[in-house]
Amino acid sequence: MSRRKPDPALLAERLGHRFADPGLLLQALTHVSAASGSEGPAATYQRLEFLGDRVLGLAASEMLFRAFPDASEGDLSRRLSELVRKETCAAVADDWDVGPHIRLGPGAQAAGRRNPSILGDVCEALIGAVFLDGGYGAASAVVERSFAGRMQAQAEPPHSPKQVLQEWALARALPTPTYTVVERSGPDHAPRFRVAASLPGQEPAHGLGSSKRAAEQDAAQKLLAREGLWTPPSPEPALLEIGQ
């Protein structure tokens, strides 16, 4: 007996947006592995992800600006980085139960719908789709409904390894740390990245992760730890590997 296909209308209901153009919703759910050769990237979520990332950044910045009227620019920036990181987007996509709706090619079916990188991409693509379908107000409302709880849960501005490293570098009049992808391995639905974090006068430190952001965090943490500069802000070490 074949399994019933999930209804995209149910996902739209969880988003809180009724699509005038259902094609945008389907495009936001289409991984590159499911597009035919003639369709190309325009038929997948890649372009919508690009747009949604920017819309999410603006909507989240506005939300934080209103929620924390006394916060400094640095505090707001740290909160924003935590709120819009790929892992947070993946968690939001999981809240929406996006996984069963993602359209994947045969080679990616098994693990793709649970892959945090894909879930994070689809979250951003859906925000981009809502923006195109209903404008900034509609997209901002989706962001507020879905991200406000996580924003309020941040009792103090988070400090990720990348942020700590950047602040340490700036305090010593050094340029902003640079991050270079040294190696990318694994299939599209489960990639692995190796990234080098570099500062003048320091040996590069290398980090690994399932996304570029995660690998950058790992590299920054290793550089800080090597120099005796990293003190974890939380007793839960798992958080150090997935921060923005």
SVG drawing of the C-alpha trace seen along z (x, -y; Angstrom):
<svg xmlns="http://www.w3.org/2000/svg" viewBox="-5 -52 58 54">
<polyline fill="none" stroke="black" stroke-width="0.4" points="0.0,0.0 1.5,-3.3 2.0,-6.1 -0.2,-9.2 1.7,-12.2 1.8,-15.1 -0.5,-18.0 1.4,-21.2 -1.7,-23.1 -1.1,-21.8 2.4,-23.1 1.2,-26.5 -1.3,-26.4 1.5,-25.8 3.4,-28.7 0.3,-30.9 0.3,-32.0 -2.1,-31.1 -0.2,-31.1 -1.8,-33.0 0.8,-31.2 1.2,-27.6 4.0,-27.1 6.3,-29.2 5.6,-26.9 6.5,-23.8 9.7,-25.5 10.7,-26.3 10.5,-22.6 12.4,-21.3 16.0,-20.2 18.4,-20.4 18.4,-16.6 14.7,-16.6 15.1,-19.1 15.4,-17.8 18.4,-18.9 16.2,-21.2 14.8,-23.0 18.1,-23.9 18.5,-25.9 15.5,-28.2 13.1,-25.3 14.7,-24.5 14.8,-26.3 18.3,-27.8 17.3,-31.2 14.5,-31.4 17.0,-30.5 19.2,-33.4 16.3,-35.8 14.8,-34.3 18.2,-34.6 18.1,-38.3 14.4,-38.7 15.0,-36.7 17.9,-38.9 15.9,-42.1 12.8,-40.7 14.8,-39.3 16.8,-42.5 13.6,-44.5 12.1,-42.1 15.2,-42.3 15.4,-46.1 11.8,-46.3 12.2,-43.6 15.5,-44.9 15.3,-48.8 18.3,-49.1 20.6,-46.6 23.8,-47.8 24.7,-47.2 27.1,-44.4 24.4,-42.7 21.9,-42.9 24.4,-41.5 25.2,-38.6 21.5,-37.9 20.9,-38.1 23.7,-35.7 22.2,-33.1 18.7,-33.6 19.4,-33.3 22.1,-30.6 21.5,-27.6 20.9,-25.3 18.1,-27.6 16.5,-27.6 16.6,-23.9 14.9,-23.7 12.2,-26.0 11.7,-23.9 11.4,-20.9 8.7,-22.8 6.9,-23.3 7.3,-19.5 8.9,-20.4 10.7,-17.1 7.9,-15.0 7.2,-17.8 10.7,-18.2 11.0,-17.1 14.2,-15.1 15.8,-13.0 16.0,-9.2 19.6,-9.3 18.8,-11.7 15.5,-10.2 16.8,-8.3 18.6,-11.0 17.9,-14.3 14.6,-15.1 16.4,-14.9 19.6,-16.7 19.9,-20.0 21.6,-21.8 18.7,-21.0 16.1,-21.8 17.8,-25.2 18.0,-26.0 14.3,-25.1 13.3,-27.3 15.0,-30.3 13.5,-29.4 10.0,-29.3 10.5,-32.7 11.6,-33.9 8.6,-32.3 6.2,-34.0 8.0,-37.4 7.4,-37.0 3.8,-35.8 2.6,-38.2 5.2,-40.9 7.5,-41.9 4.6,-42.1 3.6,-38.5 7.1,-37.3 7.9,-39.3 4.7,-37.9 6.0,-34.3 9.4,-35.1 7.8,-36.7 5.5,-33.7 8.3,-31.2 11.3,-32.8 10.0,-35.0 10.0,-32.2 13.6,-31.5 14.5,-35.2 12.8,-35.5 14.6,-32.4 17.9,-34.2 18.2,-35.6 21.7,-37.0 23.3,-37.8 25.0,-34.6 28.8,-34.6 29.9,-32.2 33.5,-31.3 33.5,-33.4 32.2,-36.4 34.7,-36.0 37.6,-35.7 36.4,-38.7 36.1,-40.8 39.6,-39.7 41.1,-40.5 39.4,-44.0 40.6,-44.8 44.2,-44.2 43.7,-46.3 43.9,-43.1 41.8,-42.6 38.6,-40.6 39.4,-36.8 39.1,-35.2 37.5,-31.7 38.4,-29.6 36.8,-26.4 39.8,-24.0 37.8,-20.9 34.2,-19.9 33.3,-16.2 30.3,-14.0 27.1,-14.0 24.9,-17.0 22.4,-15.9 25.1,-15.3 28.1,-17.5 31.1,-17.9 33.2,-21.1 36.8,-21.7 37.4,-25.4 40.6,-27.3 40.4,-30.3 43.2,-32.7 44.6,-35.8 47.9,-37.6 50.7,-36.2 48.7,-33.1 48.9,-29.6 45.5,-28.8 43.2,-26.5 41.0,-24.0 37.4,-23.1 34.9,-20.5 31.1,-20.7 28.1,-19.7 27.7,-23.3 30.2,-26.1 28.9,-28.0 29.4,-25.1 32.9,-24.4 33.8,-28.1 32.6,-28.0 34.7,-24.9 37.8,-26.5 37.3,-29.7 36.9,-27.7 40.1,-25.6 42.1,-28.8 40.9,-30.3 41.5,-27.1 45.0,-26.8 45.8,-30.3 44.2,-29.8 41.4,-32.3 38.3,-30.2 36.0,-29.9 32.7,-28.2 29.7,-30.4 27.6,-27.3 28.3,-24.0 26.8,-22.1 29.8,-21.4 27.5,-20.3 26.4,-23.9 30.0,-24.9 29.9,-22.9 26.7,-24.2 26.7,-27.9 26.7,-30.7"/>
</svg>
